[in-house]
Amino acid sequence: MIDLNHGSGFQYERPDRAPGIGIAVNAAIDAALIERNRAEPPRHYVSTSGLGRECLRQIQYDYLAVPKDEGREFESKTLRIFEAGHRAEDVVAAWLRAAGFDLRTARSDGRQFGFSALDGRFCGHIDGCLVGGPVAMAYPALWENKALGAASWKEVVKRGVVLAKPVYAAQIALYQAYLELPNPALFTALNRDTLELHCELVAFDASLAQRASDRAVQVVRASEAEELLPRAAMDRTSAVCRGGRSAGEWYPSCAWQDRCWRTAR
C-alpha cells in the first residue's frame, strides 16, 4: 500500500512540489496578449461603449487616445477577460440560432452592423439584430450580449440591466436610436462561472439615448476647441477615480487619474 502520510514522499500536493510548466506557459501567453494589445491602433472616435460613464473627462481622454498613466495599461488578466467576453458572444449567438432565432450579426462582407455620426467621430457596432424567432416578442430587435462574473451577473439578474449597469443601458439606447430599432432589445448576460444565461427585454429609452448622444457631441466639440471637460469627482479618493463601489454602483479604476489630478481643475 502506498504511504500518503506527511513526509512519506508520496503526497500528490507536497509543499515542495515543483511548479511545473504552467508558470512558463502562462507568462508566454500574457506577454503575447499585452504585445498584441499595444500593437492595436487607437480608436479616433467616441465609442458607445463608454458614453454611460460618469466622468466626461475620462471619455474625452479615451476619445483623444491620450496615453494612459504609467502602470495603468490593461493587465493580462483584464485582456483575458475581454477576449473571453468576445468569444462568449459567439457562443450565445450559436445557442440562439440553434433555438430557432434568425439572428444577423454581420453584413455580407463580414463587417459588424453599426452606425457612424459626426463625420466618423462617433461610432458604434452592435452585437446583432433578431429578425425572427420562436419566442413571442417584437421583431426586429437589437441583441446585446455581455459575459459577466458571478457577482455582476447576479446583480443584473436581481435589479435588471438598466439599474445594475447604466453604462450598458446607455449603449443599448444609443443602438436602438441610431439603427432605428425601437422595439424592446433582447439583452443577454452570460455567467462566466456557471454559463447560466440571463435574458431580459429592454424598452427603448429615447431620453437616455438623447442624453448619451449629446454627451458625444460635447466631447467632440470640446476636443476640437482644445477645451478640457470637467472631471466628475471632487477629489481623487472618489470611486470614480480610484475604482470601487459607491452608492450601489461599481467603477473601474480610471487609467488617467494621475494626469487628470495634475491639472489645476
C-alpha angles and dihedrals in degrees: 000000000000113000108228095173121126111285095016093113092232099092114123095215104037115170089239094052112138113252092235127207096313096091093052094046093048092046090053092049093047092050091050093049092050093047092048091050092050091050093056112103114244120254115251098199139071107263124215089224092073106033093095091062114114099231117073092192091057090052090048093051088051092049092050091047089234109184112260122243116277109275094015099095116120111286120228090252090058092047089053090052091049092052093046089052092051093050091046087062090062091047094052091043089055090050092051092049091047088054090056103263118144098227122178115198104160142025122249090269092054097254121133120252112254148125139254127205139167091042092305096313094110117047142159137182123204129219091228152302126251111216098173143350151151095278123084104246137118115280140240094044135169115247119209123177133189132182110218139183117249097265095049091043092053091049091053091048091050101043105019126245096277094061099029098045113023091172090060091045091055091048092052093048092051092051092049091051101043096040092043095239102141095162115103110283122234108235116192126188120193118207104227092205102047103015089233112154122222116199130188139161115239117204117224111264105199094182092053090049090051093049092049092047091050089054091055090053090048092052094048095045094046090049092050089052090046090240120149111226119228121269117242097227129075093211139011095254090070116117088235087069107029096031129240139103124314130166091354094307129106121222127194116228112271113246093211102046095117093051092043097053092046088069121087095240 
